């Protein structure tokens, strides 16, 4: 793998900020996160514009989205070729720039692709000259598109070559009962990596079932503990709070109805009216969900969204910033 040392690169650490918004449909896609180093010589509006251009390049070419995975980035370095002062009123600065764009893996410190664009900018000060130059960057430029396709293909190769390793990492997480983390890791495999994607989807469904079984057993235990502590309408309500959260596909769900009957049998007569009213609402909700499950399309959509929601929630609960301990580009 090629490595470059550029003027923008940090030797040591750098911090990447992740946006809190995570979109469910970004799972299964290749996402490039725009990144510019904090100590870049370009500051202010010019730097913001360059970062906006990076986001625009990724988005227009189908690789924009929420930062569900901070691993793959699109970044840039800016080198000034010439700088001339144009006399007049007002005096202006004319600059020739070489902007090099990179797609890379920020974790493994690897550049997948790069392209250098020559720009010219004129302005009443250096910052405005940069802005004028960056405004001319065309996200649909053939060289830019080719550069992104090359980067995309390298990312696909990465996932394909790492498929078994990713699966083993997910298995280790499952063994540690970190189901959400395992689902998230497998959910990052893009659809374009067809074989690995299909394997990952199959494994995700198995892990999701293990997750709801584990959670269901835990919730049932909490419900039984609440009822054992207080065997009256108050205890029954506390128990029902946990029972309501048990997924209907969980193995422990078959124990819910018998347990509800067990509690109902011990509730005093004057409390049964309130209890039966609550149970009627509960039964209506269950019946509605059963009707929805008769539609295979709805079932498939719900099945996919279920694990994506788990993965998205896991992503949102991660630290807002990722710090990479070492990078040389």
PyMOL commands that set and color helices and strands:
alter all, ss='L'
color gray80, all
select helices_A, chain A and resi 24-26+44-60+126-134+142-161+163-175+179-187+194-229+233-243+251-266+269-293+296-316
alter helices_A, ss='H'
color red, helices_A
select strands_A, chain A and resi 14-17+33-34+72-86+92-105+110-123+321-324
alter strands_A, ss='S'
color yellow, strands_A
deselect
rebuild
show_as cartoon
